Amino acid sequence: MKLKNIFALNVLAATLAACGGGDIKLNPSNTVTDSNNNTTNNNGASSSSVATNPCAAYELGGQKVQGVLNGNNCTYGVTFVSDTRPLTTDLEIPALANGGVHIFQDSLFVGEDVNSDAATAGKAVPAAGAGPILTIKAGAKLAFTNPVDYLRIARGSQIFAEGTKEAPIVFSAVKDLVEGAATEADRGLWGGVQILGQGLTNKCTDASNCHVTSEGRPGTYGGNNNADNSGVLRYVVIKHAGYEVVDGNELNGLTLYTVGSSTVIDYVQVYSTRDDGFEMFGGAVNLKHVVAVNIADDSYDFADGYVGNIQFALASNPSGGGRCIEGDNTGGSRADDITPMTHPRFSNLTCVTSNVDKNMGTIPSPKDDSEGPLFREGTQFELYNSIITSHATGMASNECFEVDDTEGPATIDSIEAGISVVQSTLVACTESIKTGTVNPSNAGFSAKTWFTTPGNNNVVIDSTVAGSLPATIIKDLMTNPRAYISAATMTDGNTAAVNVTLTDVTKLSETPSTTTAPVAGSNDFFEAVDFIGAVSEANDWVSGWTVGMTAN
């Protein structure tokens, strides 16, 4: 509360006491309190300015708390919501007329955080949906003012942000949505979106009493329900996000902490983010139709027991560095084989790298060289029907696929045991497959030999064959670094046909096995496909709602 408000309350209290405050009766009135703590007393009389205010509002203590309308925009001050004043009741945010923007002057925290101390004292973590619910209507635009501000959904709370192709929901910064001055180089203008779930993580030894602290302002996640439901994100664009508190404590575009598989993430883009695009810490949330463009660090990052499925995923760095995938089981000084094991399954991934190193390029990345997937620190993985390539001249590249055993043998142990697999995947880069540091127990392991083993149906096109690059893999990629559609007919640089035998991912089991080779079965997530890569010429699902990509 501002000092002038405290002073005013003290004066009011003194006045009431002087008048015999015990005899004064305060009758209920029809009041509206806006987010700047201004109260209008209507007393039943008509007030056109209040009646037509389209800003989001909620009821608290018998009063209506509402944003302030200024032109076409709505502003929400710290008394409406903040990191220290989280929403404790449901809120609906509408789309505003004439391109209006919802401007938040602090963080938008939904639901109260129940940390370890509170849980020990007897406070229960709400079940999914028992906390406040944030609903955001199609076409709504939300802008945040400060780099440290972000949207956070607490355990037990939910978000339902369901846009459409014609009217996506946009989260960004004031510089972008209000001032119209942001460029692709603007990363870290605000924090991003963070969802705290109640799924499993290998950071807890007792899933029934699991309370792990998130990055950013302390929030708590974890539990024993990998089917937890945190809501829906559909046709959502997250722009110019990512804030680095300190090295190793960063906010990303979309961070999913032990989020469960009943949550829906479908048609979501992260664009121009300072740290990672999509990051999953444990849990089992699935992602479909996801796009990461101009991400400074990793487009897709996962660790700590994450076991979700991902299909139709695009990662592109048209103007700088940044890695396509970084996958870990653990990190730091923890053993690399702690269970539950990290084991995501990807199908129809497209990674377009740039051959740009850290701090180089048109829009430099302070984080990483531009590279393809890196699997390390014990992670398991499955990758099917995918493309990894480079838009640089001649498809010049840094490593386009790498496995590493620096922290221990578990990553390569899982490969040699057949638990981790790559099938029906095409790599077209000058530096195609790299074997990183190999633990002594796996001496002699060659990532490229494993990758190209007959029966995996993988194809590698690299500089070992003269004239084979550049290949025609992504339509128009050599003339358009923002291209993304898989070519209907693929050829190498010598015009030889390139054919990749597909894997039917609909016949994978419902959940991955972390102890055996992939088990045949059926699942409700993966769709049958007749192409490799994220986007086919027959179905350009990226066009019309994303930013930063052009098919031709």
C-alpha positions in Angstrom: 0.0 0.0 0.0 1.3 3.5 -0.8 2.4 5.7 2.0 -0.2 8.3 1.1 -2.9 5.7 1.5 -1.6 4.6 4.9 -1.7 8.3 5.9 -5.3 8.7 4.7 -6.4 5.6 6.7 -4.8 6.9 9.8 -6.5 10.3 9.4 -9.9 8.5 8.8 -9.4 6.4 12.0 -8.6 9.4 14.0 -11.7 11.3 12.7 -14.0 8.3 13.5 -12.6 8.1 17.0 -13.1 11.8 17.6 -16.7 11.5 16.5 -17.5 8.6 18.8 -16.7 5.9 16.3 -18.5 3.3 18.4 -21.8 4.9 17.6 -21.3 5.3 13.9 -23.0 2.8 11.7 -21.6 2.2 8.2 -24.4 1.2 5.9 -23.6 -1.1 2.9 -23.3 0.7 -0.4 -23.0 -0.1 -4.0 -19.3 0.5 -4.5 -16.6 -0.3 -7.2 -13.0 -0.3 -6.2 -10.5 0.0 -9.1 -7.0 -1.3 -9.2 -5.6 2.0 -8.1 -7.6 1.7 -4.9 -10.1 4.4 -5.9 -13.7 3.7 -4.8 -16.8 5.1 -6.5 -20.0 5.1 -4.5 -23.0 4.6 -6.9 -25.7 4.3 -4.2 -27.9 2.7 -6.9 -27.6 5.7 -9.2 -26.7 5.1 -12.8 -23.1 5.7 -13.8 -22.3 5.2 -17.5 -18.5 5.2 -16.9 -18.8 2.2 -14.5 -21.6 0.4 -16.4 -19.5 0.4 -19.6 -16.1 -0.5 -18.1 -15.0 -3.6 -20.0 -12.0 -4.2 -17.8 -11.6 -7.5 -15.8 -13.1 -7.5 -12.4 -13.7 -9.7 -9.3 -15.6 -9.5 -6.1 -13.6 -9.3 -2.8 -15.1 -8.5 0.6 -18.3 -7.4 -0.9 -16.6 -4.9 -3.3 -16.0 -5.1 -7.0 -12.4 -4.7 -7.8 -11.9 -3.7 -11.4 -9.2 -2.4 -13.8 -9.1 1.2 -15.0 -10.2 1.9 -18.5 -8.0 4.4 -20.3 -8.9 4.8 -24.0 -9.0 1.3 -25.4 -6.8 -0.2 -22.7 -7.3 -1.5 -19.2 -4.7 -1.0 -16.5 -4.4 -3.2 -13.4 -2.4 -1.7 -10.5 -0.7 -3.5 -7.6 -3.9 -3.5 -5.5 -5.7 -5.5 -8.2 -3.1 -8.3 -8.3 0.6 -8.7 -7.7 3.2 -11.1 -6.5 2.3 -10.3 -2.9 -1.4 -10.0 -3.6 -2.3 -13.1 -5.6 -5.8 -13.7 -7.0 -7.9 -15.7 -4.5 -11.0 -15.8 -6.6 -11.9 -16.6 -10.2 -11.2 -14.0 -12.9 -12.2 -13.7 -16.5 -10.2 -11.4 -18.9 -12.1 -10.5 -22.0 -10.9 -9.4 -25.4 -11.1 -5.6 -25.7 -12.6 -3.7 -28.6 -10.4 -1.9 -31.1 -7.2 -3.9 -30.2 -7.3 -2.8 -26.6 -4.6 -4.2 -24.2 -4.8 -5.4 -20.6 -1.8 -3.7 -18.9 -0.5 -5.3 -15.7 1.7 -3.1 -13.5 2.9 -6.0 -11.4 2.8 -9.8 -11.7 -0.4 -11.7 -12.3 -0.2 -14.5 -9.7 -3.2 -16.8 -9.5 -3.8 -18.8 -6.3 -2.0 -18.9 -3.0 1.3 -20.8 -2.8 1.5 -23.6 -0.3 5.1 -24.1 0.5 6.8 -26.8 2.6 6.4 -24.8 5.8 2.7 -24.1 5.3 2.1 -27.8 4.4 3.9 -28.9 7.6 1.7 -26.5 9.6 -1.3 -28.4 8.2 -2.3 -26.3 5.2 -3.5 -28.5 2.3 -2.5 -28.1 -1.3 -5.8 -27.5 -3.2 -6.9 -30.2 -5.6 -6.9 -29.3 -9.3 -9.5 -26.7 -9.9 -10.2 -26.1 -6.2 -8.1 -22.9 -6.4 -9.0 -19.8 -8.3 -9.5 -20.2 -12.1 -8.1 -17.7 -14.6 -10.1 -17.6 -17.9 -8.8 -15.6 -20.8 -11.0 -15.1 -23.8 -10.0 -15.5 -27.5 -8.3 -12.4 -28.9 -7.3 -10.9 -25.5 -3.9 -9.2 -25.3 -2.0 -9.0 -21.9 1.0 -6.7 -21.5 3.4 -6.7 -18.6 5.3 -3.6 -17.5 8.5 -4.8 -15.8 11.1 -7.5 -16.7 10.5 -9.1 -13.3 6.7 -9.5 -13.8 5.1 -12.7 -14.9 2.0 -14.9 -14.9 2.1 -17.7 -12.4 -0.6 -20.4 -11.8 -0.3 -22.0 -8.4 -0.9 -25.6 -7.5 -4.6 -26.3 -7.5 -5.4 -23.3 -9.6 -6.1 -23.4 -13.4 -5.8 -21.3 -16.5 -8.1 -21.6 -19.4 -6.6 -19.4 -22.2 -8.4 -20.7 -25.3 -7.8 -18.5 -28.4 -8.5 -19.3 -32.0 -6.4 -19.2 -35.2 -8.2 -16.0 -36.1 -8.0 -14.6 -32.6 -5.0 -15.9 -30.7 -4.3 -14.8 -27.1 -1.1 -12.8 -26.8 1.1 -12.4 -23.7 3.8 -9.8 -24.2 5.3 -6.6 -22.8 4.1 -3.0 -22.9 6.9 -2.0 -25.3 5.4 -4.5 -27.8 1.6 -4.4 -27.4 1.1 -0.8 -26.3 4.1 1.1 -27.6 4.5 -1.0 -30.8 8.3 -0.5 -30.5 9.6 -4.1 -29.8 11.7 -5.9 -32.4 12.9 -9.5 -32.7 16.0 -8.4 -30.8 13.9 -7.6 -27.7 14.2 -10.5 -25.3 13.4 -10.4 -21.6 11.0 -7.5 -21.5 8.9 -9.4 -19.0 9.1 -12.7 -17.2 6.8 -15.2 -19.0 4.2 -17.8 -18.1 4.8 -20.2 -15.2 2.5 -23.1 -14.3 3.1 -25.0 -11.0 1.6 -28.5 -11.0 1.3 -31.6 -8.8 3.0 -34.2 -10.8 6.1 -36.3 -10.2 9.7 -35.1 -10.0 12.9 -36.8 -9.2 13.8 -33.9 -6.9 11.4 -35.5 -4.2 12.0 -38.8 -2.4 8.4 -38.8 -1.1 5.9 -37.9 -3.8 3.1 -37.6 -1.2 5.0 -34.9 0.6 6.7 -33.0 -2.3 7.2 -29.3 -2.2 10.0 -28.0 -4.5 10.8 -24.3 -5.0 10.6 -22.9 -8.5 12.8 -20.4 -10.2 11.8 -16.7 -10.1 10.0 -15.6 -7.0 9.7 -18.6 -4.7 6.7 -20.8 -5.7 6.1 -24.4 -4.9 5.4 -27.4 -7.2 5.4 -31.2 -7.0 3.1 -34.0 -5.9 2.1 -37.5 -6.9 -0.4 -37.0 -9.7 1.1 -37.1 -13.2 -2.5 -36.7 -14.5 -2.9 -33.4 -12.8 -5.0 -30.8 -14.7 -3.7 -27.2 -14.7 -6.1 -26.1 -17.5 -5.8 -25.3 -21.2 -3.5 -23.2 -23.4 -4.7 -23.2 -27.0 -3.7 -20.7 -29.7 -1.5 -18.7 -27.4 1.5 -16.6 -28.4 4.1 -15.7 -25.7 6.5 -12.9 -26.9 9.6 -11.1 -25.6 9.7 -13.0 -22.3 12.4 -14.5 -20.1 14.1 -12.8 -17.1 17.4 -13.9 -15.6 17.3 -13.4 -11.8 20.8 -14.8 -11.5 22.6 -17.4 -13.6 20.8 -20.7 -13.2 17.6 -19.0 -11.9 15.7 -17.8 -15.0 12.2 -17.2 -16.2 11.4 -18.7 -19.6 8.7 -18.3 -22.2 6.5 -21.1 -20.8 7.7 -23.0 -17.8 5.8 -26.2 -16.8 6.7 -27.4 -13.3 5.4 -31.0 -12.8 2.4 -30.2 -14.8 0.1 -33.2 -15.5 -1.1 -34.9 -18.6 -4.7 -33.7 -18.2 -3.4 -30.2 -19.0 -3.8 -29.2 -22.7 -1.0 -27.3 -24.5 -1.9 -27.1 -28.1 -1.1 -24.4 -30.7 1.3 -22.4 -28.5 4.2 -20.3 -29.7 7.1 -18.8 -27.8 8.9 -16.0 -29.6 12.1 -14.0 -28.9 12.8 -15.2 -25.3 15.9 -14.5 -23.3 16.2 -18.0 -21.8 14.3 -21.2 -22.8 11.2 -21.4 -24.9 9.4 -24.3 -23.4 10.8 -25.9 -20.2 9.4 -28.9 -18.4 10.6 -29.8 -14.9 9.1 -33.3 -14.2 5.4 -34.1 -14.7 3.8 -35.6 -17.8 2.2 -32.7 -19.7 1.9 -33.2 -23.4 2.6 -30.6 -26.1 1.2 -30.5 -29.6 1.5 -27.9 -32.4 4.2 -25.9 -30.6 6.5 -23.3 -32.1 9.7 -21.8 -30.7 11.4 -18.9 -32.7 14.5 -16.9 -31.8 15.0 -18.5 -28.4 18.3 -17.4 -26.8 18.9 -20.6 -24.9 17.0 -23.9 -25.5 13.8 -24.0 -27.6 12.7 -27.2 -25.7 14.3 -28.0 -22.3 13.3 -30.8 -20.0 14.6 -32.5 -16.8 13.8 -34.0 -13.4 11.6 -36.9 -14.5 9.6 -35.4 -17.3 7.7 -38.1 -19.3 5.4 -36.2 -21.6 4.7 -36.6 -25.4 5.4 -33.9 -28.0 4.2 -33.9 -31.6 4.4 -31.3 -34.3 7.1 -29.2 -32.7 9.0 -26.5 -34.6 12.2 -24.8 -33.5 13.9 -22.1 -35.6 16.7 -19.6 -35.0 16.6 -17.4 -38.1 19.0 -14.7 -36.8 21.1 -16.0 -33.9 22.2 -18.8 -31.6 20.3 -21.1 -29.3 19.9 -24.9 -29.0 16.9 -26.8 -30.3 16.7 -29.3 -27.4 18.5 -29.7 -24.1 17.5 -32.9 -22.3 18.6 -33.9 -18.8 17.5 -36.4 -16.2 19.1 -34.5 -13.3 21.6 -31.7 -13.0 24.4 -30.2 -10.9 25.9 -32.7 -8.5 23.0 -35.1 -8.4 23.5 -38.7 -9.7 22.3 -39.0 -13.3 20.1 -42.1 -12.7 17.7 -40.9 -10.0 14.1 -42.0 -10.6 11.6 -41.3 -11.9 13.7 -41.1 -15.1 13.2 -38.3 -17.6 11.8 -39.9 -20.8 10.0 -37.7 -23.3 8.8 -38.9 -26.7 8.9 -36.7 -29.7 7.4 -37.2 -33.1 7.4 -34.7 -36.0 10.0 -32.3 -34.7 11.7 -29.8 -37.0 14.9 -28.1 -35.8 16.3 -25.4 -38.1 19.7 -24.3 -36.8 21.8 -21.3 -38.1 25.5 -22.2 -37.6 25.7 -19.0 -35.5 27.8 -19.2 -32.3 27.2 -17.7 -28.9 27.2 -13.8 -28.9 27.4 -13.8 -32.7 24.9 -13.2 -35.5 22.3 -10.6 -36.4 20.6 -11.0 -33.0 23.2 -12.6 -30.7 22.4 -15.1 -28.1 24.4 -14.8 -24.8 23.5 -18.4 -24.0 24.4 -21.0 -26.6 25.7 -21.7 -30.1 23.0 -22.7 -32.5 22.8 -26.5 -32.3 20.4 -29.4 -32.6 19.3 -31.7 -29.8 21.6 -32.4 -26.9 20.8 -35.4 -24.6 22.8 -35.7 -21.5 22.9 -36.1 -17.7 21.1 -39.4 -17.7 18.1 -38.5 -19.8 16.2 -41.1 -21.8 14.4 -40.1 -25.0 12.5 -41.2 -28.1 12.6 -39.3 -31.3 10.6 -40.2 -34.4 9.7 -38.8 -37.9 11.8 -35.7 -37.5 14.1 -33.3 -39.3 17.2 -31.5 -38.0 19.0 -29.2 -40.5 20.5 -25.7 -41.0 19.5 -22.7 -43.0 23.1 -21.5 -43.3 24.9 -21.5 -46.7 25.6 -25.1 -47.7 23.7 -26.2 -44.6 26.9 -25.4 -42.6 26.3 -26.1 -38.9 27.5 -26.8 -35.4 26.6 -30.2 -34.1 23.0 -31.1 -35.2 22.6 -34.1 -32.8 24.7 -34.9 -29.7 24.7 -37.3 -26.8 26.9 -36.8 -23.8 27.9 -38.7 -20.7 29.8 -36.1 -18.8 27.8 -36.4 -15.5 27.7 -40.3 -15.6 26.9 -43.3 -17.8 23.1 -43.3 -17.7 22.4 -41.5 -21.0 24.4 -43.9 -23.1 23.5 -46.9 -20.9 19.9 -46.3 -21.9 20.8 -46.0 -25.6 22.8 -49.2 -25.6 19.9 -51.0 -23.7 17.5 -49.9 -26.5 15.4 -47.8 -24.1 16.3 -44.5 -25.9 15.7 -44.6 -29.6 15.8 -42.4 -32.7 13.9 -43.7 -35.7 12.7 -42.3 -39.1 14.7 -39.1 -38.6 16.7 -37.1 -41.1 19.8 -35.0 -40.3 21.1 -32.7 -43.0 24.0 -30.7 -41.6 27.8 -30.3 -42.2 28.4 -31.5 -38.6 25.7 -34.1 -38.3 26.1 -36.4 -35.3 28.5 -35.8 -32.4 29.6 -38.1 -29.6 30.3 -35.9 -26.6 32.2 -36.9 -23.5 31.8 -40.7 -22.9 31.9 -42.3 -19.5 34.7 -44.9 -19.3 32.1 -47.6 -18.9 30.8 -46.8 -22.4 34.2 -46.5 -24.1 34.0 -47.0 -27.8 30.4 -45.8 -28.2 29.8 -43.9 -31.4 26.6 -41.8 -31.6 26.8 -41.8 -35.4 27.2 -45.5 -35.7 24.3 -46.0 -33.4 22.2 -43.4 -35.2 22.7 -44.9 -38.6 22.2 -48.6 -37.6 20.0 -50.4 -40.2 16.5 -50.8 -38.9 16.4 -47.3 -37.3 15.4 -45.9 -40.7 17.4 -42.7 -40.1 19.1 -40.8 -42.8 22.2 -38.6 -42.4 23.4 -36.2 -45.1 26.6 -34.4 -44.2 29.9 -33.2 -45.6 31.4 -36.7 -45.8 29.9 -37.1 -49.3 31.0 -34.5 -51.7 28.1 -32.4 -53.2 25.4 -33.9 -50.9 24.7 -30.5 -49.3 22.7 -28.4 -49.5 19.8 -30.8 -49.7 16.2 -30.0 -50.4 14.6 -30.9 -47.1 12.6 -27.8 -46.0 10.8 -26.1 -48.9 12.7 -22.9 -49.9 15.0 -23.0 -46.8 18.2 -22.0 -48.7 16.6 -18.7 -49.8 14.4 -18.2 -46.8 15.8 -18.8 -43.3 12.3 -18.6 -41.8 10.9 -21.4 -43.9 9.5 -24.4 -42.1 7.4 -26.7 -44.4 8.8 -30.2 -45.1 9.4 -30.6 -48.8 7.0 -33.0 -50.5 9.9 -34.4 -52.5 13.3 -34.5 -50.8 16.7 -34.7 -52.6 20.3 -34.3 -51.6 22.7 -31.8 -53.2 23.4 -34.3 -56.0 19.7 -34.5 -56.8 19.5 -38.0 -55.5 16.1 -38.9 -53.9 16.0 -38.9 -50.2 13.4 -41.3 -48.7 12.7 -41.9 -45.0 10.6 -44.8 -43.9 8.0 -43.6 -41.4 7.3 -44.9 -37.9 3.7 -45.4 -36.9 3.6 -43.6 -33.6 0.0 -44.5 -33.0 1.2 -47.9 -32.1 3.4 -46.7 -29.2 2.2 -47.6 -25.7 0.2 -45.1 -23.7 3.2 -44.2 -21.6 6.9 -44.7 -22.2 8.9 -47.5 -20.6 11.9 -46.4 -18.6 13.3 -49.9 -18.2 12.8 -51.6 -21.5 12.8 -50.9 -25.2 9.7 -49.1 -26.5 6.6 -51.3 -26.1 4.0 -51.7 -28.8 0.5 -50.8 -28.0 -1.8 -47.8 -28.5 -2.1 -44.3 -27.2 -4.6 -41.4 -27.3 -2.0 -38.7 -28.1 0.0 -39.3 -31.2 -1.6 -38.9 -34.7 -0.8 -41.0 -37.7 1.4 -39.1 -40.3 2.6 -39.4 -43.8 5.5 -37.0 -43.6 8.6 -36.2 -41.5 9.1 -32.9 -39.7 6.7 -30.6 -38.0 4.7 -29.2 -40.9 3.6 -30.7 -44.2 2.7 -28.9 -47.4 -0.8 -30.4 -47.1 -1.4 -28.9 -43.6 0.3 -25.6 -42.8 -0.9 -25.3 -39.2 1.7 -22.6 -38.4 0.5 -19.9 -40.8 -2.1 -17.3 -39.7 -1.5 -17.1 -36.0 2.3 -17.2 -35.3 4.9 -14.5 -35.7 8.4 -14.6 -37.1 8.0 -17.4 -39.6 7.2 -17.3 -43.3 6.6 -20.3 -45.5 7.9 -18.6 -48.7 
